[in-house]
C-alpha cells in the first residue's frame, strides 16, 4: 500500500486499546498530563518553544509543554518563584502522557498539603538509597543488574527499564549523586521513550512515575499514533466505548392502568370464593345494564371527567 493511500485510510484513525502502556507512545496532546493540575494558572505563550506553561499558584512548580521539541515536557520545582530550579524532570516526544500524569498527580497532592512558608514535600531531599526511587519496579519483579557506576533495572519483556547513573556529579554535588532515566522501547527517534530526572528530584516523585510503568491497564490511542516499528511489540484491541446507562422514564397513564389491573387480578385470585359469593356475582352480572358496564371500564381520566350529580341540598334550619 502506498504512503498516500495509507494516509487516507480511515482505519488509521480508529481508536484502539494499547498495552503495555509504556510502549503506547504520545497521543500528541498534553491534556492527560495537565489534567491533575487543571485548576492551576495556565499561561499560553506565543513566542518561544514552550507553548503552554502551567504553574502552581505561587509559581514554585512549573510544568511546560514544548509541542515541537524533542523534550516535550519539562517540569521543575524551586524554593521560590524567582529561584533556580532545585530539580528538573523531562519527558521526550515519545513519552506516554499517562507517565507525566503520574508525576503531576503527586505534585498536585504535595502542593495542596504544603505550607507556603515551608519547602513542601515536592522539594524534599532525595533518599540516600537509590532503591527508594525505583522500588515499584523491584516489587513488580523487574530484573536488577549492577555495573561500575551504573544500575540497570529491566522489565521482564526487556522492552522497558531504568538506568541510574551513580557516578555522575551534578552542580554543587559530590560523588554519588544520581541521575535517573526511565526508558521504554527500542532505541530510535520515534520509538524510544525517555524520562530523565536530575539528581535532586525527590525519590517519591520518581517512584510514582515508575509505578505507572508497572500498570497493566491498556491506554487508548488512534492507530496512526503507533509507530510502525512498535506494532509487533504491542497488543492492540478495538476500543468499544461503554454503553450509556439507561435512564428510567416516568410511567405513562397506560402504564398506571396496566399496573392497577394487574394488581386487581392478583388480589382477586388470592381472595377466597364461596359458592354463595359466586352465585351473587353471577346474578349481578346478569342484571348490570350496558351503560353500567361501560362506566365500569372507563379509564381513570375519563371517569374523572364524568360529571357527578350533586347531592340534594339539605333544607336550612
MIROPA-709639 format. One record per residue: x, y, z of N, C-alpha, C, CB in turn. Coordinates in steps of 0.1 Angstrom, whole numbers, plus 2048, in hexadecimal, padded with zeros to 3 digits. Glycine has a CB too. Example, Ala and Ser with C-alpha at 12.3 -4.5 7.8 and 13.67 -1.06 7.14 Angstrom:
8847C784E87B7D384E8847DF84E8717D385A
8807EA8478897F584788180084F88D7FA839
This chain:
8097F480080080080080980C8007F680080C
8068167F780E8227F780C82B80280C82A7EA
81683480481583D81080884680F821846811
80584B8027FA8548007ED84D8047FA8597F2
7EC8407FF7DF8398027DF8358117DF82C7FA
7EA8328177EA82F8257E683B82D7F882B82A
7EA8478297E68538307D78568317ED86082A
7D08528267C28548257BA8488297BE858816
7C083E82F7BA8328337B28358407C4827836
7A583584079D83884C7A083085878E83784A
7A58238567A881B8627B482086A7AB80D85D
7BC8298647C782E86B7C28378777D0836862
7B683C8767B18458807A783E88A7AA85187A
7A683188979E8298927A58298A079B81B88D
79D82A8AB7A38298B87A581A8BC79A8308C2
7B08188C27B480A8C77B980B8D57BE8038BD
7B88008DC7BF7FF8E97CD7F98E77B67F68F3
7D68008EE7E47FC8EC7EA7F78F97ED8088E6
7F17EC8F97F87E89058057E19007F07DE90D
8107E29088117E99148117F891281D7E591C
80D80091C80C80E91B819815917806814928
82481091D83181791B83681690C83B811924
82F80E90483380D8F68288148ED8347FF8F1
81E81B8F38138218EC81782E8E58088238F4
8228348EA8268418E481D84D8E78278408D5
8208588E18188648E480B8648DC8218718E1
80186B8E27F586D8DA7F487B8D47E986B8E3
7FF8828D480088F8CD7FB89B8D47F988E8C0
7F58998E07F08A58E87F48A38F67E08A58E7
7F38AE8FE7F78AE90B7EC8AD9157FF8BB90E
7E08AA9117D48AB9197D58A19257C88A7911
7DA8959237DA88B92E7E588F9387DE87D928
7F08949347FA89893D7F78A494580789B936
7EF8AD9407EB8B99477DE8B794F7E98C493D
7D78AC94D7CA8AB9547CB8AC9637C589D950
7D58A696A7D68A79797D88B597E7E189F97E
7DD8BE9757DF8CC9797D78D69717EE8D0978
7CC8D196C7C38D99647BE8E696B7B78D195F
7BE8E69787B98F19807C48FC9827B48ED98D
7D18F997E7DC9029807DC90C9747E98FB980
7E29189767E392296C7E991D95F7EB92E971
7E39209547E991C9467EE92993F7DD91693E
7FA92793980093293280392D92480D937939
7FB93391A7FD92F90C8079399067F092F904
81293390181E93B8FC81E93B8ED82B936902
81E9468E781F9478D882D9478D38189548D3
83794C8DA84594C8D684D9418DE84B95A8D8
85693C8D785F9328DE85A9248DC8609358EC
86291A8E085F90C8DE8549078E786B9048DF
85390D8F38499088FD83B90E8F984D90D90B
8329068F682590A8F181B90C8FC81F9008E7
81C90490781390591281B90391F8078FB911
81990C92881F90B93581590B94082A917937
81490194880B9009538139019608028F3953
80F90A96981790C97580E90A98181E91A975
81590798C80E90899980A91699C8169029A5
8009199A47FC9279A78089309AB7F29279B1
81292A9B281D9339B68299319AD82192F9C4
82792A9A283192899783D92199B834936991
83D91A9A68499129AA84A9059A184890F9B9
83F90099D83E8F499483A8F99868358E9999
8428F597C83F8F996E83F8EC96584A903969
8348EB95D8338E09548318E69468268D7958
83B8E493E83B8E99318398DE9268488F092E
8328E291C8308D99108358DF9048208D690F
83F8D88FE8468DD8F28428D58E68568DD8F4
8378DA8DF8318D18D58398CD8CA8258D98D0
8448D48C784C8D08BB85A8CC8BE84C8DC8B2
85D8CA8CB86B8C78CE86C8B88D186F8CF8DA
8798B38D287C8A68D68788A48E488B8A28D4
87C8AD8ED8778AD8FB8698B38FC8828B4905
85F8AB8FB8518B08FA84D8B69078488A58F6
8518B191284D8B591F8598B99288448AB927
8588C492F8638C893985C8CD94586C8D3933
85F8C69508588C995D8638CC9678508BC962
8618D796E86B8DC9788648E09858738E8972
86C8E198F8688E699C8738EE9A38638DA9A6
86F8F99A98799029AF8749069BD87C90E9A6
87D90A9C587990F9D287191C9D28869119DB
8749249C886D9319C686A9329B787593D9CC
86093B9B485D93D9A686894299E8519469A5
87194A9A487C95099C88994899E87E95E99F
88993D9A58959359A889792B99D89492E9B6
8A492799B8A791D9918A09109958B691B98E
89D90798B8978FA98F8A08F29988938F3982
8998EB9A18A18E29A98A28D59A289A8E09B7
8988D199A8998C59938918C79868938B999B
8948BE97C88D8BF96F88A8B096A8968C6964
87E8AF96587A8A295E8768A595086E89B966
87B89E9478788A09398728939338848A5930
86889492A86388892386388C914854886927
86988290C86A8858FE85D8838F687587C8F8
85E8868E98528878E184B8798DF85688C8D3
85286E8E384B8618E184585D8EE8568578DD
8478648F984285F90683385F907848868911
82D85590C81E85590E81B85F91881A847913
81086791680C87291F80886C92D80187A919
80485F92D80085993980C8589437FB84A937
81885793E82485894782586694D83185493F
82387094582387E94A81888095582288893F
80D87A95280187C95C8058769697F5876956
80C86B96981086497581886E97E818857973
82187597782987F97F82188B983835883976
81989197A81289D97D80789B98880C8A3971
80288E9887F888B9927FE88C9A07F387D990
80A8879A28108889AF8158969B281C87E9B0
81989D9A881D8AB9AA8128B49AF8238B199D
8068B19A97FA8B99AD7F78B59BC7EE8B69A4
7F88A99C07F58A59CD7FF8AB9D77F58959CF
80C8AB9D38168B09DC8148BF9DE8248AE9D5
8108C69D380E8D59D48028D89DD80D8DB9C6
7F88D09DB7EB8D29E37EE8D19F27E08C99DE
7F78C99F67FA8C7A048068CEA097FC8B8A07
80C8D7A018188DEA058148EBA0B8208E19F9
81D8F0A1381C8FDA19824907A118228FDA28
81E913A0E82491DA05832922A0B81B929A03
834920A18840924A1F84A919A2183D92BA2C
84690DA1C84F901A1D8528FDA0F8488F6A26
85C8F4A0E8608EFA018568E69FB86D8E7A02
84E8DEA028458D59FD84C8C89F983E8DB9F1
8448BE9F884A8B19F584F8B09E783F8A69F7
84A8B89DE84F8B89D085D8BE9CF8468C09C7
8638C39DA8708C89DB8798C09E58718D79DE
8748B49E987B8AC9F28888A79EC8728A19F7
8928A59F589E89F9F089C8909EC8A98A09FB
8A288C9E18A087E9DE8A68749E88A687B9D0
8A18689E88A685E9F18B585B9ED89E8519F1
8BD8579F78CA8539F58CB8459EF8D3853A02
8BF83E9EF8BF8319EA8B88319DC8B68279F3
8BF82E9D18BA82F9C48AE8269C28C582A9BA
8AD81B9CA8A18129C88948189CB8A38059D0
8948239D48878299D888182F9CB88A8339E2
8898349C288383A9B687D8309AC88D8439AF
8818249AC87D81A9A287780D9A988981699A
87380E9B586E8039BD8627FC9B686A8079CB
8598049AF84E7FE9A98527F499E8448089A3
85D7F79978627EE98C8687E199286D7F5984
86F7E399D8747D79A48697CE9AA87E7DB9B0
85F7D49AF8537CD9B484C7C59A984A7D69BC
84D7CB99D8467C599284E7BA98B8427CF988
85A7B79918627AC98B86B7B098085A7A2987
86E7BD97E8777C19748857BD9788767D1971
88E7BA96E89B7B49718A67BF97389F7AB965
8AE7BD97D8B87C69818C67C297D8B87C8991
8CE7CB9778DB7C89738E47D49778DC7C6964
8EF7D197D8F97DC9819057DB9798FC7DA990
90A7E79759177E896F91E7F49759167EA95F
92A7F697293280197992B80F976941801975
92681598092082297F91282397A92982A976
90D8179768FF8179718F780B977900815961
8EA80E9788E180397C8D68039718DA80698A
8D37F796C8C97F59628BE7EB9678CF7EF955
8B27F09658A67E796989E7E695C89E7EE975
89B7D99588947D794C8877CF94E89D7CF942
87D7D39468707CC9468717BE9428667D393E
8697B59468697A79428697A593285E79F947
8637AE92B8637AD91C86F7B39168567B3917
8777B991E8847BF9198817CC91188B7B6910
8757D19118717DD9098707EA9108657DA901
8737EA91D8737F692587D7F49318657F992B
8807FF93788A7FE94288D80B9488967F793E
89780B95189C8189578AB81795889581A965
8B18229568C08239578C382D9628C682794A
8CB82996C8CF8329768DE8349758CB82C984
8E28419738F08449728F484A97F8F284F967
8FB84198790084599490E84B99490083999E
91384D98892185298792186098392984997D
91686597C91687397791587C98390B87496D
91B88898191A89298B91289E986928897990
9098A398E9028AF98A9078BB9908F38AD98E
9038C798B9088D49919068D49A09018DF98A
9108D79A79108D99B590F8CC9BD9058E19B9
9108C09B690E8B39BC91B8AC9BB9038AB9B5
91D8A39C592989B9C592788D9BE92E8999D3
9318849BF92F8779B99238709BF93C86F9BB
91D8689B79118609BC9048669B891285E9CB
9048729B28F78789AE8F186F9A38F98869AA
8E486F9A28DD86599A8D586C98F8D485C9A2
8D78689828CF86C9778C78609738D787396C
8BA8619738B28559708AA8579638A885297C
8AB84D95A8A484D94E89B84194C8AE84E942
88E84494B88483994888383893987683C94E
88382D93388382B92587982092189182991F
87582091486C81590F86D81690085D817914
86D80A8FA86E8098EC87C8088E68678148E5
87E8038DA88B8028D489180F8D188A7F98C7
89E8108D08A481D8CE8A08228C08B381C8CE
89D82F8BF8998358B38918428B589182B8AA
89184B8AC88A8588AD87C8578B088C8608A1
87584E8A986784D8AB8628418B486084C89E
86C83A8BA86882D8C186C82D8CF86E8228BA
8758368D487B8358E18758408EA88A8378E0
86E83B8F48698448FF87484790985D83F906
87685390D88085791787B86192088D85B910
87C85E92D87886893888486994186B863940
88A8759428978779498948809558A187E93F
89987C96089888396D8A688797289087A978
8A78949758B489897A8B78949888B58A8979
8C389798D8C88919998C08949A68D689499B
8B989F9A68B28A39B38A38A19B28B58B29B6
89F89A9A98908979A888C88E9B488D89099B
8828929BB87D88A9C687A87B9C28718909CD
87E8729CA87D8649C686F85F9C488485B9D1
8668659CC8588609CB8518659BE8508669D7
85786F9B88518749AB85686A9A08568829A8
8628669A086785C99786084F99887785A998
85E84B9A585783E9A884983E9A285783B9B7
84284A9A383484B99E83484998F82E8589A2
83E84F98883F84D97984383F976849857974
84C83997D85082B97A84482297D85C827983
83C82498783181C98A82781B97E829820997
82682697781C82796C82181D96181B835966
82E81A960833811956830803958842813954
82C8009658287F29688197EF96782D7EF976
8117F99638037F79628007EF9567FC805962
7F77E69577F37DD94C7E77E29437F07CF951
7E07ED9487D57F29417D97F89347CD7FC94A
7D27F59297D67FB91C7D180A91B7CF7F3910
7D78119127D381F90F7CE8209017DF828912
7C682B8FF7C082C8F27C88358E97B28328F4
7CA8318DC7D18388D27CA8368C57E08348D1
7CC83F8BB7C883D8AE7D38358A77C684A8A6
7D082D89D7D98238977E682A8927D381B88D
7E483688C7EF83D8857F984288F7EA84887D
7F584289C7FE8478A680983C8AA7F784B8B3
8068308A780F8258AA81A82489F8088188AB
8278268A283182589983281889283F82989F
83581788583580B87E83E80188483880D86F
8498058898537FC88F84F7F789D860803890
8447FC8A283F7F88AF8327EF8AE83B8058B7
82D7EE8A28207E78A18217D88A581B7E7893
82D7D28A282E7C48A68327C28B58387BD89D
8347CD8BC8387CC8CA82D7CF8D48447D68CD
8227D48CE8167D78D780A7CF8D48137E68D6
8017CE8DD7F47C88DA7EA7D28D87F07BF8E7
7E37D18CC7D87DB8C87CB7D48C87DC7E18BA
7C17D98CF7B47D48CF7AA7DF8CC7B07CD8DD
79F7DD8C47967E78C17907EE8CE78A7E18B9
78F7FB8CC7898038D877A8038D678F8118D8
7737FE8E07647FE8E07608078EC75F7F08E1
75B8138E975681C8F474C8158FD7518298EF
74C81890974281291273481890F745815921
72A80F90F71C81490B71781D91671380890A
71082791270B83191B70082A92470583D914
70082D9316F58279396E782B9356F882A948
6DE8219356D18239316CA82B93C6C981692E
6C38369386BC83E9416AE83A9436BD84D93D
6A983994F69B83595169284094D699831960
68683D94767D84794367184794D678844934
66A85294D65E85395565384A95065A862957
64B84495864083B95363684394C63A83395F
63183E94162684493A61884194062684092B
60E84893C6008439425FD83593E5F684D93C
6018309325FE82392E606819938602820920
61281D93B61A81494461381395262881A946
60E81F95660781F9635FA81696360382D967
5F38179585E680F9575EA8009565DE81394B
5F47FC94F5F87EE94E5FC7E995B6037EC944
6047F19636087ED9705FC7EB9796127F7976
5F37F49795E77F39815DF7E697E5DE7FF980
5DD7E39715D67D896D5DD7CB9725D37D795E
5EA7CB9705F17BF9745F07BC9836007C1970
5F17C798B5F07C69995E27C199D5F47D39A0
5D87C69965CA7C29995C87B39975C07CB991
5CD7AF98B5CC7A09885D37989925D279E97A
5DF79C9975E67959A15DE7949AE5F479B9A3
5D879F9B25D179F9BE5C47969BD5CC7AE9C2
5BE7979B15B278F9AF5B67809B05AB7929A2
5C177C9AA5C576E9AA5C87699B85D176C9A1
5CD7739C15D076E9CE5C476E9D75DB7789D4
5B97769D45AE7779DC5A676A9DC5A47829D8
5A17659E85997599E958B75A9E25987549F7
5877509DB57A7519D55717459DA57B7509C5
5657489DF55C73E9E355173C9D85557419F1
54A7319D953F72F9CF53573A9CF5397219D1
53273F9DB52874A9DC52D7569D552474D9EB
53A7599D75407659D15407649C254F7679D6
5427599BD5427579AE5347599A954874A9AA
52A7549B051C7569AB5187649AB51274D9B3
51C76C9B551977A9B65207819AB51D7809C4
52D77E9A853478599E52D78399054278199E
52977698E52277398151577A980520764980
50D77B98A50178398A5037919874F9781997
50E79798D5117A598B5157A897C51C7AA994
51C79E9775217A096951579F95F52A794965
50A7979624FF7969594F67A395A4F678A95C
4F67A99664ED7B59684F47C29654E87B5976
5017C29625087CE95F5057D39515177CC960
5017E09504FD7E694350A7E893B4F57F3945
5087E992D5147EC92551B7F992950F7ED916
51380392C51981093052280F93C50F81B932
51D8079465258059525317FD94F51C7FD95C
5317F394553D7EC9425477F593B5397E1938
5427FF93254B80892C552811936544810921
54A81694055081F94A55A818953545825953
55880A95456180395D56F80295755C7F5960
57080394957D80194358280E93E57C7F7938
57C81994158282693D590828943578832941
59982D93C5A68309415A583B94C5B0835937
5AF83C9555AE8459605AC85395B5BB844968
5B38579505B186594B5A38689475BB868940
59D85E94058F86093C58686094858B855932
58885895158085795D58186596558484C966
58D86B96458E87796B58788296459D87B96D
58588195757E88B94F56F88995058388C941
56A87E95455B87B95455588495F55886C957
54B88C95B54489496653D88C97053A89E95F
53F89097C53988998752D89298D543886993
52188B98E5168929935188979A150988A991
5148A39A45168A89B150A8A29BA5168B79B2
50D8A09C650389B9D04F98A69D350A8969DD
4ED8A29D64E28AC9D94E78B59E44D58A49DD
4E38C29E34E68CB9ED4DE8C99F94E48DA9E8
4E48C9A044DD8C8A114D68D5A144E68C3A1D
4C98D4A184C28E0A1C4C98E8A274B38DDA20
4C98F5A264CF8FCA314C68FCA3D4D290AA2D
4CD8FFA484C58FFA544BF90CA564CE8FCA60
